[in-house]
Amino acid sequence: MHHGVSSFNHFIHELSVDSDTSSLDYSSGEDSDAMSTPPSPLSQTSLRSWASHPASYESHWTEWITLILWWVLLPTRIFLWIPLYLLRLLITRRESRVSPMSPGRHQHSSRPYFSNAVPGKEHHVPNRTTDRRRGVIEDLQLGIEIFIDAIFDFFHKAAHLLLSPSEAFGIVLSWFSSSSHSHSPEGNYYDVLDDETLGDTDSSSPTERTVTSLYNTDTRTCQDVITELGYPYEAIRVVTSDGYGLLLERIPRRDARKAVFLQHGVLDSSMGWVSNGVVGSPAFAAYDQGYDVYLGNFRGLVSRDHVNKNISSKDFWSYSINEHAREDIPAMIEKIHEIKTSELSLYQPNVEEVAKEEQPYKLCVLSHSLGGAAVLMYVITSRIEEKPHRLSRLILLSPAGFHEDSNLCFTLIEHTFLLLGPLLSRIVPAFYIPTRFFRMLLNKLARDFHNYPAVGGLVQTLMSYVVGGDSSNWLGVMGLPHYNMNDMPAVSFRVALHLAQIKRSSKFKMFDYGSVKANMEVYGSPEPLDLGEFYGLIDVPVDLVAGKKDKVIRPSMVRKHYRVMRETGVVDASYNEFEYAHLDFTFSHREELLAYVMSRLLLVEPTQTQTVQKKGMKLKKKMGN
């Protein structure tokens, strides 16, 4: 094993010429002339051995033995070649309907198959029609072809050496001589191939090229997607008060007095807000409308960024939704406030006016699923502690918080977590794919599911049934680059347990630490706070959006948010439904949703300044540090 990858997989990929060329570019000798892409160096050696014999090897006995071995292995070769040929033919017919990309597009790029922005066209991150990554099945096909070629090449060379003992003796002597490292004469079958010929020779980014070309997987980041589409990008590292390192990404408009903060949901990342390219992504739409765009990322990446480099796995994953709302979001919001206040003092012409304003910009939030629950918890706890939340409007897409109306699968998970929670938390501190090899395998399986629609359709149907019939594109999300061999978003056991507690109680509660003493230390009461009772503290407009086809967070649960807000005195709250499934809010191109989101953002006037209203209320339930 090497870095978690099997030697067989390493052997297969070392022999490929170009990681961006699918397995149908590798062929046996019969159809090699029809292919436009040259085969691998090893295949070329084998094909030369069958196409022509050098003059020094044209002995009568060599030809007869070679012919006999060829006929002996012919049935096996035909038996293995026919299904591969039919599979290759089907793939060729499918790809013949797609216009080929420019041949020079990827020669100097470490990121394959992603084109520059073209006005009026979609730029989906998966870009399946031009994706040249191989899946597991295609890797096996390539391996079989290389294995067959190697067998024939071995027997041919062995027959030659048996009939040429002098040359065999010379080769053995060369192993013990100082000239064993020199190149063989031209025309010899044992030419030593340079390593550079086995892969891409572009050395502009050697480390990245090794990862991408050797394993043939997509390891792009949100930064790559944004910059390749021609937008500006800025990465900001934020450290929370409890030591977690967060990545706050930005599409900057430094002189803009209106900003939007986008927060993803569970097992997701900032990639979701840019996954539909220029036309269909909320991040790009907001930027094009003049907003300074910030993309938040919760703690919980497999890479485990923390100020304490020696932190244990148990301690790192010991967080719930409470920490997302009271540590992650406040740290990112305060960083945004620090940046905007500093930049506006430089870019705005009237410096004195900006300096007098407490907050010279408007900040709106667009969040999805778990991100919506965390934002609500953040606003409410900030109001309880009489701290400014700095937000002007909340747009919540299928927000979590109420979950009693759910399917059988989620109910079984709820009972399992609540019953076996103390035991499971010690065994499984978080849920993620543990090694680089298995993350690479998931990425390749996603390619196979796309390349073979029958298999992909079956897996899609099974996954939809597991989540109660939700019709989201689950397979497409699995193939996105944020699930790559280097890193992926994870979910801690406590976050999952927190959701199970919410479902059991039928209330939007903060995390229950399991004892009266622990709850008293954090909340000042034996029970965790019921956030629904404090919805009346929300002092900004809230737009709730539900999906009629959403089976993960059903419309009835989003309507409950709206009903509780109206009952507790939230004056400016709205509710809308669209014909969407759960992941359609971020991973699908929905013009209707984008138009709605932008219309709500435009309701916030950037010239007005936010005034923080302090009602002077004192709550007996004191929040912990």
MIPABA-538314 format. One record per residue (C-alpha): residue number from 0; x, y, z. Coordinates in steps of 0.1 Angstrom, whole numbers. Layout:
N
nr / east / north / up
NUM / X / Y / Z
...
This chain:
625
nr / east / north / up
0 / 0 / 0 / 0
1 / 12 / 35 / -8
2 / -6 / 65 / 8
3 / -37 / 42 / 12
4 / -38 / 32 / -24
5 / -34 / -4 / -36
6 / -3 / -14 / -56
7 / -25 / -27 / -83
8 / -42 / 7 / -88
9 / -9 / 24 / -86
10 / 5 / 0 / -113
11 / -25 / 6 / -136
12 / -22 / 44 / -135
13 / 15 / 45 / -139
14 / 11 / 30 / -173
15 / -14 / 55 / -185
16 / -2 / 82 / -209
17 / -28 / 108 / -199
18 / -50 / 107 / -169
19 / -77 / 127 / -188
20 / -80 / 100 / -215
21 / -107 / 75 / -209
22 / -102 / 37 / -211
23 / -116 / 36 / -246
24 / -84 / 52 / -258
25 / -64 / 21 / -249
26 / -70 / -7 / -274
27 / -56 / -40 / -284
28 / -36 / -45 / -316
29 / -66 / -52 / -338
30 / -82 / -17 / -337
31 / -52 / 5 / -327
32 / -50 / 21 / -361
33 / -85 / 36 / -358
34 / -77 / 54 / -325
35 / -66 / 90 / -326
36 / -49 / 89 / -292
37 / -17 / 69 / -290
38 / -17 / 39 / -266
39 / 5 / 36 / -236
40 / 42 / 31 / -240
41 / 40 / -5 / -228
42 / 12 / -12 / -253
43 / 33 / 3 / -281
44 / 62 / -20 / -272
45 / 38 / -50 / -274
46 / 22 / -39 / -306
47 / 56 / -34 / -322
48 / 65 / -69 / -313
49 / 35 / -82 / -333
50 / 37 / -57 / -362
51 / 73 / -64 / -372
52 / 103 / -84 / -362
53 / 138 / -68 / -362
54 / 162 / -84 / -386
55 / 183 / -100 / -358
56 / 153 / -120 / -345
57 / 140 / -134 / -378
58 / 149 / -169 / -372
59 / 128 / -198 / -384
60 / 122 / -213 / -350
61 / 113 / -180 / -334
62 / 85 / -175 / -359
63 / 71 / -210 / -354
64 / 72 / -208 / -316
65 / 56 / -174 / -316
66 / 29 / -186 / -339
67 / 21 / -216 / -318
68 / 19 / -195 / -286
69 / -3 / -170 / -304
70 / -28 / -197 / -314
71 / -27 / -213 / -279
72 / -37 / -180 / -263
73 / -60 / -168 / -290
74 / -92 / -182 / -275
75 / -85 / -165 / -242
76 / -77 / -132 / -259
77 / -109 / -134 / -280
78 / -130 / -143 / -249
79 / -117 / -113 / -230
80 / -116 / -89 / -260
81 / -152 / -93 / -273
82 / -170 / -79 / -242
83 / -144 / -51 / -239
84 / -149 / -42 / -276
85 / -187 / -41 / -273
86 / -184 / -19 / -242
87 / -159 / 4 / -260
88 / -182 / 6 / -290
89 / -212 / 17 / -268
90 / -190 / 44 / -251
91 / -178 / 56 / -285
92 / -213 / 59 / -298
93 / -224 / 79 / -268
94 / -194 / 102 / -269
95 / -197 / 107 / -307
96 / -228 / 128 / -300
97 / -207 / 153 / -280
98 / -184 / 177 / -298
99 / -148 / 172 / -287
100 / -130 / 198 / -267
101 / -100 / 217 / -279
102 / -70 / 195 / -278
103 / -48 / 221 / -262
104 / -72 / 231 / -235
105 / -56 / 209 / -208
106 / -20 / 209 / -218
107 / -11 / 236 / -193
108 / -38 / 232 / -167
109 / -36 / 211 / -136
110 / -74 / 210 / -135
111 / -91 / 190 / -163
112 / -122 / 196 / -184
113 / -133 / 230 / -169
114 / -138 / 258 / -195
115 / -137 / 295 / -191
116 / -169 / 314 / -187
117 / -190 / 319 / -218
118 / -219 / 343 / -215
119 / -253 / 327 / -218
120 / -241 / 292 / -212
121 / -242 / 269 / -181
122 / -210 / 258 / -165
123 / -219 / 229 / -142
124 / -191 / 217 / -120
125 / -196 / 180 / -128
126 / -197 / 189 / -166
127 / -204 / 152 / -173
128 / -203 / 154 / -211
129 / -167 / 164 / -212
130 / -155 / 147 / -180
131 / -126 / 124 / -189
132 / -120 / 109 / -155
133 / -121 / 71 / -153
134 / -142 / 51 / -130
135 / -135 / 17 / -113
136 / -149 / -3 / -142
137 / -128 / 16 / -167
138 / -97 / 11 / -145
139 / -103 / -26 / -145
140 / -108 / -26 / -183
141 / -75 / -8 / -187
142 / -58 / -32 / -164
143 / -71 / -63 / -183
144 / -59 / -49 / -216
145 / -24 / -41 / -201
146 / -23 / -76 / -186
147 / -31 / -93 / -219
148 / -5 / -73 / -237
149 / 20 / -81 / -210
150 / 14 / -118 / -213
151 / 19 / -119 / -251
152 / 50 / -97 / -247
153 / 64 / -120 / -220
154 / 60 / -152 / -241
155 / 74 / -135 / -272
156 / 105 / -123 / -254
157 / 109 / -156 / -235
158 / 108 / -176 / -268
159 / 134 / -153 / -283
160 / 158 / -157 / -254
161 / 154 / -194 / -254
162 / 165 / -195 / -291
163 / 192 / -169 / -286
164 / 213 / -181 / -256
165 / 242 / -158 / -263
166 / 220 / -127 / -260
167 / 204 / -141 / -229
168 / 239 / -147 / -214
169 / 248 / -111 / -224
170 / 217 / -97 / -206
171 / 226 / -116 / -174
172 / 261 / -103 / -175
173 / 248 / -67 / -180
174 / 230 / -70 / -147
175 / 263 / -73 / -129
176 / 282 / -48 / -150
177 / 285 / -10 / -145
178 / 267 / -4 / -178
179 / 234 / -19 / -165
180 / 220 / 16 / -160
181 / 227 / 28 / -196
182 / 201 / 28 / -224
183 / 199 / -2 / -247
184 / 207 / 3 / -284
185 / 179 / 16 / -306
186 / 156 / -11 / -318
187 / 161 / -33 / -287
188 / 130 / -47 / -270
189 / 142 / -37 / -236
190 / 142 / 1 / -240
191 / 141 / 20 / -208
192 / 112 / 45 / -209
193 / 117 / 78 / -192
194 / 93 / 85 / -164
195 / 82 / 117 / -181
196 / 67 / 97 / -210
197 / 43 / 79 / -186
198 / 24 / 109 / -176
199 / 18 / 146 / -182
200 / 51 / 165 / -187
201 / 37 / 197 / -174
202 / 59 / 206 / -145
203 / 41 / 239 / -135
204 / 26 / 222 / -105
205 / 43 / 189 / -99
206 / 26 / 180 / -67
207 / -9 / 187 / -80
208 / -2 / 169 / -113
209 / 9 / 138 / -94
210 / -23 / 136 / -74
211 / -45 / 143 / -104
212 / -29 / 123 / -131
213 / -19 / 93 / -110
214 / -53 / 85 / -95
215 / -74 / 102 / -122
216 / -98 / 119 / -98
217 / -111 / 154 / -95
218 / -96 / 173 / -66
219 / -107 / 209 / -75
220 / -116 / 233 / -47
221 / -141 / 261 / -46
222 / -112 / 284 / -53
223 / -105 / 266 / -86
224 / -141 / 268 / -97
225 / -144 / 305 / -90
226 / -111 / 315 / -105
227 / -115 / 293 / -136
228 / -148 / 311 / -143
229 / -130 / 345 / -142
230 / -142 / 358 / -109
231 / -119 / 372 / -82
232 / -112 / 351 / -51
233 / -100 / 355 / -16
234 / -94 / 329 / 11
235 / -96 / 340 / 47
236 / -87 / 318 / 77
237 / -109 / 323 / 107
238 / -100 / 309 / 141
239 / -129 / 304 / 166
240 / -127 / 310 / 203
241 / -123 / 273 / 209
242 / -94 / 269 / 185
243 / -110 / 255 / 153
244 / -97 / 268 / 120
245 / -124 / 277 / 94
246 / -121 / 287 / 58
247 / -141 / 318 / 49
248 / -141 / 322 / 11
249 / -149 / 354 / -7
250 / -158 / 368 / -41
251 / -147 / 403 / -33
252 / -163 / 437 / -41
253 / -143 / 458 / -17
254 / -162 / 490 / -22
255 / -197 / 474 / -20
256 / -219 / 485 / 9
257 / -241 / 454 / 6
258 / -228 / 419 / 13
259 / -242 / 384 / 15
260 / -231 / 355 / 36
261 / -239 / 320 / 23
262 / -238 / 291 / 47
263 / -241 / 254 / 36
264 / -258 / 225 / 53
265 / -248 / 191 / 67
266 / -221 / 171 / 47
267 / -217 / 200 / 24
268 / -193 / 229 / 18
269 / -190 / 262 / 0
270 / -188 / 242 / -33
271 / -226 / 239 / -32
272 / -231 / 276 / -39
273 / -209 / 276 / -70
274 / -216 / 241 / -84
275 / -239 / 253 / -111
276 / -215 / 277 / -128
277 / -221 / 312 / -138
278 / -257 / 310 / -148
279 / -272 / 288 / -120
280 / -252 / 295 / -89
281 / -264 / 319 / -61
282 / -229 / 331 / -53
283 / -222 / 343 / -88
284 / -257 / 358 / -92
285 / -253 / 378 / -60
286 / -218 / 390 / -71
287 / -232 / 401 / -105
288 / -258 / 421 / -87
289 / -232 / 441 / -69
290 / -228 / 422 / -36
291 / -197 / 414 / -17
292 / -200 / 376 / -14
293 / -188 / 355 / 15
294 / -189 / 317 / 15
295 / -188 / 301 / 50
296 / -175 / 267 / 59
297 / -184 / 249 / 91
298 / -159 / 231 / 112
299 / -157 / 194 / 105
300 / -134 / 187 / 75
301 / -115 / 155 / 76
302 / -83 / 175 / 75
303 / -91 / 186 / 110
304 / -78 / 222 / 112
305 / -72 / 232 / 148
306 / -47 / 254 / 166
307 / -38 / 224 / 188
308 / -21 / 201 / 163
309 / -21 / 173 / 188
310 / -58 / 173 / 195
311 / -73 / 139 / 198
312 / -100 / 127 / 174
313 / -125 / 124 / 203
314 / -119 / 160 / 214
315 / -119 / 174 / 178
316 / -153 / 159 / 170
317 / -169 / 168 / 203
318 / -192 / 195 / 190
319 / -229 / 199 / 182
320 / -251 / 224 / 164
321 / -245 / 247 / 194
322 / -209 / 252 / 184
323 / -219 / 258 / 147
324 / -242 / 286 / 159
325 / -223 / 300 / 188
326 / -187 / 296 / 176
327 / -184 / 292 / 138
328 / -210 / 317 / 126
329 / -201 / 345 / 151
330 / -164 / 341 / 142
331 / -171 / 344 / 105
332 / -196 / 373 / 109
333 / -171 / 392 / 130
334 / -144 / 387 / 105
335 / -167 / 400 / 78
336 / -175 / 430 / 99
337 / -138 / 437 / 105
338 / -130 / 434 / 68
339 / -159 / 455 / 55
340 / -154 / 483 / 81
341 / -117 / 485 / 73
342 / -122 / 484 / 35
343 / -151 / 509 / 33
344 / -130 / 534 / 52
345 / -106 / 533 / 23
346 / -129 / 529 / -7
347 / -158 / 552 / 3
348 / -153 / 589 / -7
349 / -169 / 602 / 25
350 / -146 / 588 / 51
351 / -162 / 608 / 80
352 / -197 / 595 / 73
353 / -185 / 559 / 72
354 / -165 / 564 / 104
355 / -196 / 576 / 123
356 / -218 / 547 / 112
357 / -218 / 518 / 136
358 / -222 / 494 / 106
359 / -216 / 510 / 72
360 / -228 / 480 / 52
361 / -258 / 456 / 50
362 / -252 / 419 / 55
363 / -278 / 394 / 44
364 / -277 / 356 / 50
365 / -286 / 329 / 25
366 / -284 / 294 / 42
367 / -295 / 259 / 35
368 / -307 / 230 / 57
369 / -285 / 228 / 88
370 / -271 / 262 / 80
371 / -305 / 277 / 84
372 / -310 / 262 / 119
373 / -275 / 274 / 129
374 / -283 / 309 / 117
375 / -315 / 311 / 136
376 / -298 / 298 / 168
377 / -271 / 324 / 163
378 / -295 / 353 / 160
379 / -316 / 342 / 190
380 / -286 / 336 / 213
381 / -270 / 369 / 202
382 / -302 / 387 / 211
383 / -304 / 369 / 245
384 / -268 / 379 / 253
385 / -275 / 415 / 240
386 / -248 / 412 / 214
387 / -251 / 426 / 178
388 / -257 / 399 / 152
389 / -250 / 424 / 124
390 / -275 / 408 / 100
391 / -301 / 426 / 79
392 / -322 / 398 / 64
393 / -324 / 360 / 66
394 / -332 / 338 / 36
395 / -335 / 302 / 48
396 / -338 / 275 / 22
397 / -354 / 243 / 37
398 / -340 / 251 / 72
399 / -335 / 224 / 98
400 / -349 / 228 / 133
401 / -382 / 208 / 134
402 / -381 / 172 / 123
403 / -409 / 152 / 138
404 / -426 / 147 / 104
405 / -401 / 124 / 87
406 / -398 / 90 / 72
407 / -392 / 56 / 87
408 / -354 / 56 / 80
409 / -349 / 88 / 100
410 / -371 / 75 / 128
411 / -349 / 43 / 131
412 / -318 / 64 / 131
413 / -333 / 86 / 159
414 / -341 / 57 / 181
415 / -306 / 41 / 175
416 / -288 / 73 / 184
417 / -308 / 80 / 215
418 / -306 / 44 / 227
419 / -270 / 37 / 220
420 / -256 / 73 / 220
421 / -231 / 69 / 249
422 / -216 / 38 / 233
423 / -216 / 50 / 197
424 / -200 / 83 / 206
425 / -169 / 64 / 218
426 / -168 / 41 / 187
427 / -178 / 66 / 160
428 / -170 / 102 / 169
429 / -179 / 114 / 134
430 / -192 / 101 / 101
431 / -170 / 104 / 71
432 / -150 / 82 / 46
433 / -119 / 74 / 66
434 / -90 / 69 / 42
435 / -78 / 85 / 10
436 / -82 / 52 / -9
437 / -119 / 48 / 0
438 / -125 / 85 / -8
439 / -109 / 80 / -42
440 / -130 / 48 / -47
441 / -162 / 68 / -40
442 / -151 / 94 / -66
443 / -145 / 67 / -92
444 / -177 / 48 / -83
445 / -196 / 81 / -90
446 / -181 / 81 / -124
447 / -191 / 45 / -130
448 / -227 / 53 / -120
449 / -228 / 81 / -145
450 / -211 / 60 / -173
451 / -235 / 31 / -168
452 / -270 / 46 / -165
453 / -287 / 13 / -156
454 / -265 / 9 / -125
455 / -266 / 46 / -117
456 / -304 / 47 / -119
457 / -307 / 17 / -96
458 / -283 / 33 / -70
459 / -302 / 67 / -73
460 / -335 / 49 / -67
461 / -322 / 31 / -37
462 / -308 / 62 / -22
463 / -340 / 81 / -28
464 / -360 / 54 / -10
465 / -336 / 56 / 20
466 / -344 / 93 / 24
467 / -381 / 88 / 19
468 / -384 / 92 / -18
469 / -365 / 125 / -21
470 / -357 / 130 / -58
471 / -325 / 150 / -54
472 / -296 / 142 / -77
473 / -277 / 122 / -50
474 / -253 / 106 / -74
475 / -243 / 139 / -90
476 / -235 / 153 / -55
477 / -213 / 123 / -48
478 / -192 / 131 / -78
479 / -186 / 167 / -68
480 / -150 / 177 / -61
481 / -155 / 184 / -24
482 / -158 / 147 / -19
483 / -122 / 140 / -30
484 / -94 / 118 / -19
485 / -76 / 147 / 0
486 / -105 / 160 / 20
487 / -143 / 160 / 25
488 / -169 / 175 / 49
489 / -179 / 153 / 78
490 / -206 / 154 / 104
491 / -198 / 148 / 141
492 / -217 / 122 / 161
493 / -229 / 150 / 184
494 / -245 / 169 / 155
495 / -264 / 138 / 145
496 / -274 / 132 / 181
497 / -285 / 168 / 184
498 / -308 / 163 / 154
499 / -322 / 131 / 169
500 / -329 / 150 / 202
501 / -348 / 177 / 182
502 / -368 / 151 / 164
503 / -377 / 132 / 196
504 / -388 / 164 / 215
505 / -407 / 179 / 185
506 / -391 / 212 / 195
507 / -362 / 233 / 182
508 / -339 / 229 / 212
509 / -303 / 234 / 219
510 / -281 / 204 / 227
511 / -290 / 183 / 257
512 / -258 / 173 / 275
513 / -275 / 145 / 293
514 / -274 / 157 / 329
515 / -289 / 184 / 350
516 / -255 / 196 / 362
517 / -241 / 199 / 327
518 / -272 / 218 / 314
519 / -272 / 241 / 344
520 / -236 / 250 / 337
521 / -243 / 259 / 301
522 / -279 / 272 / 301
523 / -286 / 281 / 337
524 / -315 / 256 / 337
525 / -319 / 218 / 339
526 / -333 / 217 / 304
527 / -317 / 231 / 272
528 / -333 / 262 / 257
529 / -363 / 258 / 235
530 / -355 / 283 / 208
531 / -390 / 284 / 195
532 / -400 / 302 / 227
533 / -376 / 330 / 218
534 / -385 / 335 / 181
535 / -400 / 368 / 191
536 / -365 / 381 / 196
537 / -358 / 379 / 159
538 / -356 / 415 / 148
539 / -349 / 411 / 111
540 / -370 / 400 / 81
541 / -370 / 362 / 76
542 / -379 / 345 / 43
543 / -386 / 308 / 46
544 / -385 / 286 / 15
545 / -397 / 250 / 13
546 / -395 / 223 / -14
547 / -427 / 204 / -22
548 / -407 / 174 / -32
549 / -383 / 176 / -2
550 / -385 / 145 / 18
551 / -355 / 153 / 41
552 / -370 / 184 / 56
553 / -407 / 184 / 46
554 / -427 / 215 / 38
555 / -448 / 209 / 70
556 / -416 / 214 / 91
557 / -407 / 247 / 73
558 / -443 / 259 / 78
559 / -439 / 252 / 115
560 / -410 / 276 / 116
561 / -433 / 302 / 100
562 / -462 / 295 / 123
563 / -441 / 298 / 154
564 / -426 / 330 / 142
565 / -460 / 345 / 136
566 / -473 / 334 / 169
567 / -443 / 348 / 188
568 / -444 / 382 / 171
569 / -420 / 381 / 142
570 / -437 / 407 / 120
571 / -417 / 405 / 88
572 / -417 / 367 / 80
573 / -426 / 352 / 46
574 / -431 / 316 / 34
575 / -428 / 302 / -1
576 / -428 / 267 / -17
577 / -412 / 255 / -49
578 / -413 / 222 / -67
579 / -379 / 212 / -55
580 / -363 / 183 / -37
581 / -338 / 189 / -8
582 / -306 / 193 / -28
583 / -322 / 212 / -56
584 / -318 / 244 / -36
585 / -280 / 243 / -41
586 / -270 / 217 / -66
587 / -295 / 223 / -94
588 / -299 / 252 / -118
589 / -332 / 268 / -107
590 / -339 / 301 / -123
591 / -371 / 306 / -105
592 / -354 / 302 / -71
593 / -325 / 325 / -81
594 / -350 / 352 / -92
595 / -368 / 349 / -58
596 / -336 / 350 / -38
597 / -323 / 380 / -56
598 / -357 / 398 / -52
599 / -355 / 393 / -14
600 / -319 / 405 / -13
601 / -328 / 437 / -32
602 / -354 / 446 / -5
603 / -325 / 455 / 17
604 / -314 / 491 / 10
605 / -276 / 494 / 11
606 / -277 / 531 / 20
607 / -294 / 526 / 53
608 / -275 / 517 / 85
609 / -286 / 491 / 109
610 / -294 / 502 / 144
611 / -291 / 476 / 171
612 / -322 / 477 / 193
613 / -315 / 469 / 230
614 / -347 / 462 / 249
615 / -328 / 458 / 282
616 / -344 / 424 / 289
617 / -327 / 402 / 315
618 / -332 / 364 / 312
619 / -328 / 341 / 341
620 / -314 / 315 / 317
621 / -278 / 326 / 314
622 / -258 / 315 / 284
623 / -225 / 298 / 289
624 / -192 / 310 / 276
